[in-house]
Amino acid sequence: MQVSEQDGVRFLHRGGDAIQSAMRIGAPLALDLEYTRCMLAFLLFQPQPAHVLMIGLGGGSLAKFVYHKLPQAHVTVVEIDRQVVTVARSHFQLPHDDARLRVRVADGAAFVARRRACADIVLLDGFEGGRQSPRLTTQAFYDAACRALRRHGLLVANFFGSDRHLRSYLDRIGASFGGRLACLRARGEGNIIVLAFKDDPGMIRREQLLARAAPLERKLGIDFSRYAAGLRSAQAILKIAR
């Protein structure tokens, strides 16, 4: 694990030169990486989650953002590597635990398997050695993630678009969530963000999503209109990712 700085941005690297997390030193709450902003597309469907469960911490950018910007939300983060937690707090301004934030050092797959209807959102960003953690890509894990969600909850998962196993991951998620998937490509980074719905969200027109995006943009300063317009089916994303 390495920490580097360039042009006012601090980076966390794990497993080579790949950037796992980034923090603009002068604006530590800003989400500097596009894929992290894309993961917030769940707010188009769940604008006020009461409990967000995160699997994988990295530098803690998403955990910080949700903690500070969504004051109604309780945040639980599960990170398997204690050193990652230490670095996130010493170099990336991750807050210490309190009534709304809890960071657990544990295996994310085992943690989720023991939960039932505990979270409104599960954010999955678990990598090891520069690739998806195998424990977090099994059918059993995706089944457990669906069970861990409350009614109308969402699983939001980050993948590399270049991953040759992407189709298999999407097939497994689709099997766990009854095919209720939407996907979003992170501009300029090659990441694919998958949104999986525990329950049928019903027919939602693009105009409705764009209307929901406007107040979120004013509140959070993130381009939700582009995300609303960019949501695609899993099959469409697979064609784009080739």
C-alpha positions in Angstrom: 0.0 0.0 0.0 1.3 3.4 -1.0 0.3 7.1 -0.5 1.4 9.7 -3.1 0.6 13.3 -3.8 0.5 15.3 -7.1 -0.9 18.7 -7.9 -2.7 19.0 -4.6 -4.3 15.5 -4.8 -3.4 12.7 -2.4 -3.7 9.1 -3.8 -3.9 5.7 -2.3 -2.4 2.8 -4.3 -2.8 -0.9 -3.7 -1.5 -3.6 -5.9 0.6 -1.5 -8.3 0.1 1.9 -9.8 -3.7 1.7 -9.9 -5.4 4.4 -8.0 -7.8 3.1 -5.3 -8.7 6.4 -3.8 -8.0 10.1 -4.2 -8.5 13.2 -2.1 -8.1 16.8 -3.1 -6.2 18.2 -0.1 -7.9 21.6 -0.3 -11.4 20.0 -0.6 -11.2 16.8 1.4 -15.0 16.1 1.1 -15.1 16.4 -2.7 -15.3 13.1 -4.7 -12.2 13.4 -7.0 -12.7 10.2 -8.9 -15.6 10.0 -11.3 -16.6 6.4 -10.4 -17.3 7.4 -6.8 -19.6 10.2 -8.0 -21.3 7.7 -10.3 -22.0 5.4 -7.3 -24.1 8.1 -5.8 -26.6 7.5 -8.6 -28.6 5.4 -6.1 -29.9 8.8 -4.8 -32.0 9.1 -7.9 -34.0 6.1 -6.4 -33.3 6.4 -2.7 -32.7 10.1 -1.9 -32.8 9.7 1.9 -31.4 6.3 3.0 -31.4 5.6 6.7 -28.6 3.1 6.6 -25.8 2.7 4.1 -23.6 -0.4 4.3 -20.2 -0.1 2.5 -18.0 -3.1 1.6 -14.5 -1.9 1.0 -13.1 1.3 2.4 -10.1 2.5 0.3 -9.3 6.0 1.4 -12.8 6.5 2.7 -14.0 9.1 0.1 -17.5 7.7 -0.2 -17.8 7.0 3.5 -16.8 10.6 4.3 -19.2 12.0 1.7 -22.2 10.1 2.8 -21.5 10.8 6.5 -21.2 14.6 6.0 -23.6 15.2 3.2 -26.5 12.8 4.1 -27.0 13.6 7.8 -30.0 11.3 8.1 -27.9 8.3 7.2 -26.1 5.9 9.4 -23.0 4.5 7.8 -21.4 1.1 8.4 -18.1 0.3 6.6 -16.6 -3.2 6.4 -12.9 -3.4 5.5 -10.9 -6.6 5.7 -7.5 -4.9 6.0 -6.9 -3.0 9.3 -4.0 -1.1 7.7 -6.4 0.4 5.2 -8.5 1.8 8.0 -5.4 3.3 9.7 -4.3 5.0 6.5 -7.7 6.3 5.7 -7.8 8.0 9.1 -4.2 9.2 9.2 -4.0 10.5 5.5 -7.5 10.9 4.1 -9.4 12.5 7.0 -11.8 9.6 7.6 -13.7 10.5 10.8 -13.5 8.3 13.9 -16.5 6.2 14.8 -19.5 7.9 16.4 -23.3 7.4 16.6 -23.6 7.6 12.8 -20.4 6.0 11.6 -19.0 2.6 12.4 -16.0 1.0 10.6 -15.6 -2.7 11.1 -12.4 -4.7 10.3 -14.0 -7.9 9.0 -14.5 -10.1 5.9 -17.2 -8.3 3.9 -18.7 -11.5 2.5 -19.0 -13.1 5.9 -20.4 -9.9 7.4 -23.1 -9.6 4.7 -24.0 -13.3 5.0 -25.1 -12.7 8.6 -27.3 -9.7 7.9 -31.0 -9.6 7.0 -32.9 -6.5 5.9 -30.4 -4.2 7.7 -29.5 -1.6 5.0 -31.2 0.6 2.4 -28.1 0.8 0.3 -25.1 -1.6 0.0 -22.1 0.0 -1.7 -19.7 -2.6 -3.0 -16.1 -1.5 -3.9 -14.0 -4.5 -2.9 -10.7 -5.1 -4.7 -7.5 -7.0 -3.9 -4.3 -7.1 -5.9 -5.9 -4.8 -8.5 -8.8 -7.1 -9.2 -12.3 -7.9 -7.8 -12.1 -9.8 -4.5 -13.2 -13.4 -5.4 -15.2 -13.6 -2.1 -17.3 -10.6 -3.2 -18.2 -11.9 -6.7 -19.9 -15.3 -5.9 -23.5 -16.1 -6.4 -23.8 -16.7 -2.6 -22.5 -13.2 -1.9 -24.9 -11.5 -4.3 -27.8 -13.6 -2.8 -26.7 -12.5 0.7 -26.4 -8.8 -0.4 -30.0 -9.0 -1.6 -31.2 -10.4 1.7 -29.3 -7.7 3.6 -31.3 -5.0 1.9 -34.5 -3.6 3.2 -37.6 -3.1 1.0 -36.8 -1.0 -2.0 -33.0 -1.2 -1.3 -30.2 -1.1 -3.8 -26.9 -2.8 -4.3 -24.4 -0.5 -6.0 -21.3 -2.2 -7.3 -18.1 -0.9 -8.9 -16.4 -3.0 -11.6 -13.7 -2.5 -14.2 -15.2 -2.4 -17.6 -12.1 -4.3 -19.0 -12.6 -7.2 -16.6 -13.1 -10.4 -18.7 -15.4 -11.8 -16.0 -17.8 -8.8 -16.1 -20.5 -10.7 -17.9 -20.4 -13.4 -15.3 -20.7 -10.9 -12.5 -23.7 -9.3 -14.1 -25.3 -12.6 -14.7 -24.9 -13.5 -11.1 -26.2 -10.2 -9.8 -29.1 -10.5 -12.2 -30.0 -14.0 -10.9 -29.9 -12.7 -7.3 -32.0 -9.6 -8.1 -34.5 -11.0 -10.6 -32.9 -9.2 -13.5 -33.6 -5.7 -12.0 -30.3 -4.1 -13.0 -29.2 -0.7 -14.4 -25.7 0.2 -15.3 -23.7 3.4 -15.7 -20.3 3.9 -17.2 -17.9 6.3 -15.4 -16.7 8.8 -17.9 -12.9 8.7 -18.6 -12.2 5.9 -16.1 -13.5 2.7 -17.6 -15.4 1.7 -14.5 -18.9 0.2 -14.7 -21.3 1.0 -11.9 -24.1 -1.6 -11.5 -27.4 -0.7 -9.6 -29.4 -3.8 -8.6 -32.9 -3.3 -7.1 -34.3 -5.5 -4.4 -37.8 -4.8 -5.6 -39.4 -3.8 -8.9 -39.0 0.0 -9.1 -41.8 0.1 -11.7 -41.7 2.0 -14.9 -39.6 5.2 -14.5 -39.4 7.5 -17.4 -36.2 9.4 -18.2 -38.0 12.7 -17.6 -38.8 11.6 -14.1 -35.2 10.7 -13.4 -34.1 14.1 -14.8 -36.6 15.8 -12.5 -35.2 14.0 -9.5 -31.7 14.9 -10.5 -32.2 18.7 -10.4 -32.6 19.1 -6.6 -29.8 16.6 -5.9 -27.4 18.6 -8.1 -28.3 21.8 -6.2 -27.7 20.1 -2.9 -24.6 18.1 -3.6 -23.0 19.7 -6.6 -22.7 16.5 -8.6 -23.9 16.0 -12.2 -26.9 13.7 -11.5 -28.6 14.8 -14.8 -25.8 13.1 -16.7 -26.1 10.0 -14.6 -29.9 9.9 -15.1 -29.4 10.2 -18.8 -26.6 7.7 -18.9 -28.3 4.7 -17.2 -28.4 1.7 -19.4 -29.4 -2.0 -19.4 -26.7 -4.6 -18.5 -26.6 -5.9 -22.1 -26.1 -2.4 -23.5 -23.2 -1.8 -21.1 -21.6 -5.1 -22.0 -21.6 -4.0 -25.7 -20.0 -0.7 -24.7 -17.4 -2.3 -22.5 -16.0 -4.5 -25.3 
